[in-house]
Amino acid sequence: MTPFRWTILSVLLLTAAVLLAAALTPSLRIKAQYYLLNRGREVLATAEGDLLNNGSSVKVIKYSSLEGIFVEILKNEAGNYELIERILLPDRHDGLFNFQGHVTRLAITDVDQDGTQELLAPTFDQQLVPHLNVFRYNSSIGRFEPFQPTRK
């Protein structure tokens, strides 16, 4: 075999080894899929409502990216949307749930009927156990916090 053929064969074997390592390593596989598919940011759902409890509506976007599933809350200021907060959801898989007779990925409602609206964003964990992430705006700190309604 000539040195040129050995070089070509070596390059092909090295490429095959790298592809095999990427296929067998989950973190490398996800990164390879991201770069090959150029997926970027995929919007999963949107909702609008008075989450700040000040009479004005905000826009909420649930999206998936390489880093995970996020929820962004945007306030409309004179025609321009301003990011209020970006929340990384704890699970990596998007979820759906039945809300008022409709299947949705994102909802805004008053969970505990106290006059304050909450944000509901369903997800699934690694074992595909469903979770309903509920967030409420805390005006004293100006941020959204996980919310657990109390039973009455």
N, C-alpha and C positions, 0 to 999 in steps of 0.2 A: 504494500500500500504506500502511496506517495505521501509526502508530508502535507500536501494540500488537502488530501482526502482525510488524513488524521485530524487536521485542524477543523474541517467541516464536521466530521463525526464528533469531535470533542465539543464543539459549539452546540450541536443538536442534542447531545446527551446532557450538557449543562442546562440548556433550555428546558428539556424534559424534567430534569430534577427540580428546577425552580417552579415549574408549573405543578408538579406533583406536591411539593411542599406547600404551595399556595392553596391547592385543593384540599389538603388534609388539615390545614391549620385554620380554624374558624376566623380568627381576626384577619389573617392574610387573605382569606377567601372573600370576606366582606369588602376589604379594601380593593381587591382586584375587581370584584363586581362593580364597585362604585366607579372605578376608573374606566373600565371597559364599557359599562352601560351609560356613564356620565349622567347618573340619575339626579344628583344634586338635591334639590328641595322639592318634595312632592306634597302639595296641599291636599289634606284629607277631608277637612270640613271647615265651615265658617259659621259664625253665629253673631247676632247683635242683641244687646240689651243694656240695661242700666246696672252694670256691675259695681260702679263707684258710688251708687246710691245718692247721686246728686241731681237726678233728673235728666242727665244727658246720656245718650247711648254710646257704647264703645263697640268696636268690632273685634272679634276673637277669631284667630286662625289657628287651627290644629294642623301641624305638618310633620312629615317624616324626613329625616336626613340621615347621613352616615353616622352622626353622633347619637341619634335616638329620636324619640317623638317629643315634640315641643308644642307648647301653646303660647301664642303671642297675643297680648292685649294691646289694642291700638286706640288712641283717642283722636277724634277728628277736631283739629284746631284750624278754623278758617279754611277748610278745604284740603288741608294737609294732614295726613295721618302721622301721629307721633307715638312711638313705642313707649308704652307705660311699663310693661314687664314681659319677660320671656321666662317661661317655666319649663324645665326639663321634667317630663313625666318619668316616674320610677321604673316603668316597664318598657321593653323594647318592641312589643307587638301591639298594633292598633286594635281597638275593640269597638264593638257596636252594642247598642242596647235599645230596648223598646221604650220610647218616651212618648207618652200621651198618644199611643196608637201608631207611632211612626218609628221606624228603625233609624237611629242616628248615631253619629260618632262624637257629637258635641252638643251640649244643651245649656241653656241659662234658665234657671227657675228658682223659686223660693222653696227650698227643701223643707225647712221647718216652720213655714208659715209665720215668720216673725217680721215680714215686711222688707227683708234684705235678700237680694238675689244672690245666688251662688252659681258657680261654673261647674259643670259636670263633664268629665272627660274619661271615658272608659278605655282600659287597656287590658292586655293579657301578659302574665309573667312568663318565664321560660318554660314552666310546666303547663302553660295555657290555662291557668287559673284566672278567672276574670276579676278585675278590680275596678271599682268606680271611684275615680279621683275627684274629690269635691274641694273647691277652693272658694274662699271668701275674702273680699277686700277688707283690710284693716286700715281704716283712715288715720289712726294714730301714728302708724309707722309708714303709711303710704305704699303698702305692698300687699300682695295676695298671699294668703297662708292656707295650708291644708285645713279643712274644716270637717269636724266630726259632729253631726247633729246629735243633740241629747234627746233621749226618749222621754215622752211625757206620760 
